[in-house]
Amino acid sequence: MPECLLRDLQCRNAKPRERVYRLRDGGGLALLVKPTGLKYWQFRYRRPDGREGLIQIGPYPRLSLEVARSERNRHRETVWQGGDPAVVRKQEKAERKAKVVSVLTFKQCAVAYIAARGAEWTGDKHQKLWTRSLATYAHPVIGALRPAEVTTDLVMRVLEPLWLTKNPTAQRLRARIESVLDWAKVRGLRGGENPARWNGHLDQLLAAPNKVFRVQHHAALPYSDIGTFMIALRATTGTAARALEYTILTAVRSNEALGTRPDEIDRAGEAWEIPAGRMKAKRPHRVPLSSSALALLDRLPHTGTGPMFEGARVGRQPSHSAMRDLLEAMGRTDLTVHGFRSTFRDWAAECSPFPNEVVEMALAHAIKDKTEAAYRRGDLFEKRRALMQAWADYIEQQIEAARATPEMAEAA
């Protein structure tokens, strides 16, 4: 054993100096004393390649002199066996980390997956939907299990109660479970096939979705009825009514319209620049503003600092359900906000001369054909400007036509 040169009293009484210094204990062990008064145990040794190595053992007095000597002896044993204590320490740290990761539950994996992939999603809506559906249906059954313990039978136990009664929810839930388990597999937390996969697996155990659920499109107003509806809408006061009117005039999604801010509006260029963060495709989208849309913005009571459509709370936009609640209050439970995009799409296809690609660009739909997407670099803005003005003009014409009907004239 090396000669013990230090005593605990010396370690306790070691005062800081202007420069770093060491108190040596022999056998490569030394107490490093910093000018700040902090003290650390160090072990100096000769590496297998002949060069000198140095590792930190830990702070004093949390690690006593006795513990530091024990660690020194352990590291010296590694050196005598031809190893490198620094390399061994890294391996031990990696093994401890792997051991901690290996005990992650499905619920913990789901949280990690959502945190890692959440940046890809538009806003926090998708993150909340993922979290809520997994917490409601999956976690009570498999949340406390390790990913390697999740079997096909357990996945079926999650999905079967929903498959026939809430099939769209069940389909999304299955895909989310599959994604979390794929993430766990890549992290080395499970092996083998994914028990939540559909093709060649669950499709043999569950009924085909198209046999148990018929896709229902968003309820849309026939474009021929837009005049009557707009008269009722303009007669309704409140921010939600103006936001819905703006949404209809611009044919955008509800969250895109509700988040409109003054600095996004280019009045000179008669355009609205929606930032990528609020777009479904994660790309900025420029919307040409018709004369009706600009007039609506001009009428809004606005301070110039908050959102254009200010909700009940000052400086905050209305909730995502505000326009849906407005439709219910108007007695139009047969309609959805998103359905007005279909109204615009149907009008453009049947009543306007504009090409399909201009209409699709106006709706900010992604181009599915990769070759076409690669060659189409422009945004067809001027053509879309004419399209949106034509849409606004059509709405005004329908309003005038509706007011001219005997029923409207009598009501007036």
N, C-alpha and C positions, 0 to 999 in steps of 0.2 A: 504494500500500500504506500502511496506517496506520503511524504511528511506533511502534517497538517500545520500550516503556518499561521492561520487565522483563528481568532476566537470571536464568539458572537458579540462580545462587548466592543471589540474593534469595529465590527460591521455597524453596530448601532451608533457608535460615536464618530464614524467617518463624516467629516464636514466637507461641504462643497468648496472647491477652489476655483480660481479664475479659469483654469483649463481642466479638461477631462483627465482623470487619473484612475489607476487600478490598484486594488489590493489583492495580491496573489496568494492563493492557498496551496499551490503545488498541483502537479498532475494535469496542468492545463486549465485549471479552474481559477477564475479571478472575479472580483467584484468591481464593476465599473461604476464610478461615481461621477455624475455630471454636475456642471456648474449650477444647474437648477435644483440640485439636491436629490434628484432621482437616482436610484441605484439598481443595477441590473447584473445578474450572474451571466458570465460568458465562459464558453469552453473552447480552447484553442487546441488544434490537433494537426497531425500530418495526414493528408489525404493519400489514397492508394497511388495516385500519379506523382507523389512526392511534393506537391504544393501544399501550402499551409491552408487550413480551413478554420472557420470561426462560426459558431452558432450561439444564439441567445438562449439561455436556459429559462430565465424568467426574472421578475422583479423581486427585490428585497424590500421589506421583510415578508411579503406574501409567501415567498419561498425561503425558508430558513436555511442557515448554513448546512444543517444536517441533510435537508432535502436536496440542496444543491450538490453536495458531495455524492449523494446516492445517484443523481442524474449524471454527474461526471463519470462515475464508475460504469454506469450503463453505456454511456457513449464510448468510453475507452474500450469496453469489451467489443463494441462494434468495430472499432479501429483495429484491434488485435486480430479480428476475424477477417480483415481485409475489406471491410465495408466503409461507407462514408456516412457519418451521422446525419449530415444535412439531407442526403438522398433518402435515408431511412425515415427521417422525420416527415418529409413530403409524402412518402408512401403511406405512412401511418395516418397523416391528415386526410389523404384521399380516401383511405379505407373507412375512416370515421364518418366522412361526409357521405360516402356511398351507403353506409349502414343507416344513417339518418334518412336518406332519400328512399331507401328500400322499404321503409315503414310508412311512407305516405299513403293515406287513404284515397279512395276514389274522390271523395269530396275535396280533399286538399289538392288533388290533381286537377279537378275541375276549376278550382279557384286560380291555380297557376296557369292553366290553359287560357282562361278568360282574360287574365291580366296580360298574358303574352300576345294574344291575338286581338285584344280589344282595340288596338290602334288602327286596325284595318276597317273597323266598323264606323258607320256614320253616327256621330253623337253617342249618347250613352243609352239609347233606346234598346239596341240589340244586346248590350251587356246586361241590362236589367232583365230582358226577356230570357236570355240564357240562364242567368242566375235564378230567376223565379221558377222556370219550368223544371230545372234540375233539382232545386230545393223542394219543390212540391211533389214531384213524382219519383225521381231517381234516388235521392239521398236517403229517404226512409227505408229503402230496400238494400241499396248497395253502397251508400255513402260512407259507412264505417269500415268497409272492406278494403283490402289492398287490391290494386288493379289485377294482380295475378289470380285473385280469388273470385273475380267476376266471371260467371259462366253463362252459357246460353240460357239455361233454365232461369237464372236470376234476371237476365235481361227480359225474358218472356214474362216473368212475374211483374216487371215494371210496365211493359207495353200492353199486355192482354186486356187489362181492365179499360183501356182507353181506345183500343184499336177499332172497335165497331161503333163506339159512341162519340168519340172525339178524335177522329182519324187524322185531321190536319195537325193537331197538337201531338199526337202519337208519332207521326212521321218526323216532325221536327225534333222531338225528343230522342227518337232512335238515332238520327243523324248526329245529334249532340253527344250522346253517349259514345257513339263510334269514334268521333273526333277526339274525345278525352282519352279513350283507351288507346287510340293510335299515338297520341302524344306520350302516354305512359310507356308504350312499347319502345318508342324512339329513345326515351330516357332510361331504358333498360329495366323498367319496373314490371314488365310482363313479356311473355313470348307467345309464339303460336299465332293462330288466326284470331281475328277480332270477333268476339261473340255477338257484336251488335251489327255486323255487316249485313247488307240486304241481299245482294246478288249471290246466288248459290248457297244461301244459308237461311236467313229468316224468311226469304220469299217462299221457302218450302214449308214454313210453319204458320205463316200469317196470310190472311186473305189479301189479294191484290188491292191496293188502295183505290184504283179506279172502279172496283166492283162494289166497294162499300161506301164510297164518297164521291159525289158528283161536284166538280169544281163550280163554285158560284162566283161569278164576276161581280165586281163592285157595282152596286145599283147606280145606274146612270140616267140622267134626265134626257129624254129625246130632244135633239137640238131644236126641233120645231116648237117646243114649249119653253125655250129659254126666255122669251119676252115676258110671258106671264110670271115666270119665276123671278126674274130680275126686278120687275115692278114691286113684288112683295118684299124682295130682299132690300131694295132701296128705301122702302117704307119702314124698315126695321132699323132702329138706332143701336149704337154701341160699336165697340171696337171689333168684335167678332164678325159683325155683319159686313163692316168695311174690309176686313181681312179676307172674308169669303169672296166678296165681289172682286177684290184684287187677284185672288187665286184663280177665279174663273177667267178674268181678262188676260192673265199671263199664262194660264195652263200649266202652272208649276205644282209641285207637291206641297202639302200643307205646311210641313216644317220649314221648307224653303221660304214660303211667303211670310210666316209668322216671325221669322228671325230677321226680316228686312231692316237694315240700318241706314241712316242718312248718308253715310260715306260710301254706300254701295250704289247710290243713285247718281248717274251722270245726266243731269238735266239738259245740258248743252247737247250731248250726244243722244239724248232720249233713249238711254240704255240703263240696264240694271245688272251689275256684276255680282253674281252669287259666289262666295268663296268656296273652295274645294271641300272644306270641312263640313259644309251643310248639304253637299250634293251626294246622292246615292252612289255615283260613279267615282267619287273622290277627285273630281276634276272641276276647275272653275267653269261656270256657265254664264254666258252673257245673254241677257234677255232683252230684246227690243221692246220698248214701251210705247203702246199706242196712245193716241190723244186722250182716250177715256181713262187709261191707267194713270197717265200723268195728272189729269184733272182730279182724279180720286186722291192721289198723294198730296196734291196742293190743298185739298180740303181737310186733310187730317190735322187735328189739334196736336201739334208736336213742339217740344221744347228744344229739339236739336241735339240732345245728348243721348237719350235712350233709344230703344227700338221704334221704328215707325208706327207699329201697331202696339201701343202700350196697354197692358192688361190692368187688372184691378190694383196691382201693386206698382207703385211709381218706379219707372226704370226697368220694369220686367215685361217680357212679352206674354201674351195670353197662354194658357195651357194648351197642350196638343188636342185636348178634347173640346176646346171652346167652340170651334166651328161645327163639330158634330152635335154638341148640345144645342147650338143655335138652330140647326135643321130640325131637331126634335121639338124645340119651342115653336117653330113655324108650322108644325104638324106634318113635316116631310120626312117621316121615319123611313119612307121608301127610298130615300136617296143617301148617298155617301159623299163625302168631300172629294175623295179620290175619283169618284165616278164622273166628275165634271171634266176630267182629262179625257175620258172616253167620249163624253159629249162633244168636246172639241175635236177629237180624232174622227168621230163619225161625220161631223159637219165638214171637216177638211177633205175627207175622202169622197163625200157625196155631193158637196155643193161648191167646192173650190177647184181651181185649175192647178193648184200647187202640187208638185211631184211628191211622192212618198218620202224621199230622203229629206226634203225640207221640213215636212211635218214631223218626222221622227227626230230630227235635230231640234225642233222646237220643243218637243217633249223630253229632250235630254236622254233619249234612249241610246244605250250602247250599241255599236255596230257589231252584229254577231259574225259577219263574214270577215275573217282576219285579213284577207287580201284587200277587200274594199276599205277596211279600216286603215290599212297601211298607206293607201293612195289618197284617201280623203283627208287632207290636212286643214282645210278651211272650215269655218263654222256657218257658212251660208247666211251670214248675218243680214245682209241687205234683202235677200229673198225672204228671210224670216220676218224682217220688219214689215214687208208688204203683207205677209200672211197674217201677222198679229193685228195689223190695222184692219185688214179685211174681216177678221173675226170680231173685232170691236164694232165695226160698222154694221155687221150682220146683227149683232145683239141690239144695237140701237134701232135698227129697222124693225126688228121683231117686237121691241118695246112699243114703238109707235103703232105697229099693226095691232098689237094686243089692246092698246088704249082705244083704238078705233072701233073695237067690237062692241056690240050693244051692251053686253054684260059689264064691261069695264066702264063704258060711258055712263051707264045707270048707277054703277057703284061710285063714280066720281061725283 
